[in-house]
Amino acid sequence: MQNKNKDVRITGTSSYVNIEIDGRRIQISGEMMADGFLAYKGDIKKWDYPEENPVTKEEKQMIIDAVTEKAADSDFTIIFQ
């Protein structure tokens, strides 16, 4: 899935990443690793903004694809498990 047209921003801590995609936000739990971050797929359930709407199956895959693609452009790896 191509996500080049999506505005993706990634911030976080050692225990979660905040993802913002085209004005929608979600927080995904995980763990810091030596070379990146391990994000838990099972934690992708609802958007934080707007309105805490549930994440659809298609949106979940779009989030994973967009974050993976964005991280590929940096020295920081995000792996989903």
Contact map, one row per residue, 1 for C-alpha under 8 A:
111000000000000000000000000000000000000000000000000000000000010010000000000000000
111110000000000000000000000000000000000000000000000000000000000011000000000000000
111111000000000000000000000000000000000000000000000000000000010011001000000000000
011111000000000000000000000000000000000000000000000000000000000000000000000000000
011111100000000000000000000000000000000000000000000000000000000000000000000000000
001111110000000000001100000000000000000000000000000000000000000001000000000000000
000011111000000000011100000000000000000000000000000000000000000000000000000000000
000001111100000000111100000000000000000000000000000000000000000001100100000000000
000000111110000000111000000000000000000000000000000000000000000000000000000000000
000000011111000011110000000000000000000000000000000000000000000000100000000000000
000000001111100011100000000000000000000000000000000000000000000000000000000000000
000000000111111111000000000000000000000000000000000000000000000000000000000000000
000000000011111110000000000000000000000000000000000000000000000000000000000000000
000000000001111100000000000001110000100000000000000000000000000000000000000000000
000000000001111110000000000011110000000000000000000000000000000000000000000000000
000000000001111111000000001111100000001000000000000000000000000000000000000000000
000000000111101111100000001111000000001000000000000000000000000000000000000000000
000000000111000111110000111100000000000000000000000000000000000000000000000000000
000000011110000011111000111100000000000000000000000000000000000000100000000000000
000000111100000001111111110000000000000000000000000000000000000000000000000000000
000001111000000000111111100000000000000000000000000000000000001000000000000000000
000001110000000000011111000000000000000000000000000000000000000000000000000000000
000000000000000000011111100000000000000000000000000000000000000000000000000000000
000000000000000000011111110000000000000000000011110000000000000000000000000000000
000000000000000001111011111000000000000000000011110000000000000000000000000000000
000000000000000001110001111100000000000000010111100000000000000000000000000000000
000000000000000111100000111110000000000000010011000000000000000000000000000000000
000000000000000111100000011111000000001110110000000000000000000000000000000000000
000000000000001110000000001111100000001100100000000000000000000000000000000000000
000000000000011110000000000111110000111100000000000000000000000000000000000000000
000000000000011100000000000011111000111000000000000000000000000000000000000000000
000000000000011000000000000001111101110000000000000000000000000000000000000000000
000000000000000000000000000000111111110000000000000000000000000000000000000000000
000000000000000000000000000000011111000000000000000000000000000000000000000000000
000000000000000000000000000000001111100000000000000000000000000000000000000110000
000000000000000000000000000000011111110000000000000000000000000000000000000111100
000000000000010000000000000001111011111000000000000000000000000000000000000111100
000000000000000000000000000001111001111100000000000000000000000000000000000001111
000000000000000110000000000111100000111110000000000000000000000000000000000001111
000000000000000000000000000111000000011111110000000000000000000000000000000000011
000000000000000000000000000100000000001111110000000000000000000000000000000000011
000000000000000000000000000000000000000111111000000000000000000000000000000000000
000000000000000000000000000110000000000111111000000000000000000000000000000000000
000000000000000000000000011100000000000111111100000000100001000000000000000000000
000000000000000000000000000000000000000001111110000001100000000000000000000000000
000000000000000000000000010000000000000000011111000111100000000000000000000000000
000000000000000000000001111000000000000000001111111111100000000000000000000000000
000000000000000000000001111000000000000000000111111110000000000000000000000000000
000000000000000000000001110000000000000000000011111110000000000000000000000000000
000000000000000000000001100000000000000000000011111110000000000000000000000000000
000000000000000000000000000000000000000000000011111110000000000000000000000000000
000000000000000000000000000000000000000000000111111111000000000000000000000000000
000000000000000000000000000000000000000000000111111111100000000000000000000000000
000000000000000000000000000000000000000000001110000111110000000000000000000000000
000000000000000000000000000000000000000000011110000011111011000000000000000000000
000000000000000000000000000000000000000000000000000001111111000000000000000000000
000000000000000000000000000000000000000000000000000000111111100000000000000000000
000000000000000000000000000000000000000000000000000000011111110000000000000000000
000000000000000000000000000000000000000000000000000000111111111000000000000000000
000000000000000000000000000000000000000000010000000000111111111100000000000000000
000000000000000000000000000000000000000000000000000000001111111110000000000000000
101000000000000000000000000000000000000000000000000000000111111111000000000000000
000000000000000000001000000000000000000000000000000000000011111111100000000000000
000000000000000000000000000000000000000000000000000000000001111111110000000000010
111000000000000000000000000000000000000000000000000000000000111111111000000000000
011001010000000000000000000000000000000000000000000000000000011111111100000000000
000000010100000000100000000000000000000000000000000000000000001111111110000001000
000000000000000000000000000000000000000000000000000000000000000111111111000011100
001000000000000000000000000000000000000000000000000000000000000011111111100000000
000000010000000000000000000000000000000000000000000000000000000001111111110000000
000000000000000000000000000000000000000000000000000000000000000000111111111111000
000000000000000000000000000000000000000000000000000000000000000000011111111110000
000000000000000000000000000000000000000000000000000000000000000000001111111000000
000000000000000000000000000000000000000000000000000000000000000000000111111110000
000000000000000000000000000000000000000000000000000000000000000000000011111110000
000000000000000000000000000000000011100000000000000000000000000000000011011111000
000000000000000000000000000000000011100000000000000000000000000000010011011111100
000000000000000000000000000000000001111000000000000000000000000000110010000111110
000000000000000000000000000000000001111000000000000000000000000000010000000011111
000000000000000000000000000000000000011110000000000000000000000100000000000001111
000000000000000000000000000000000000011110000000000000000000000000000000000000111
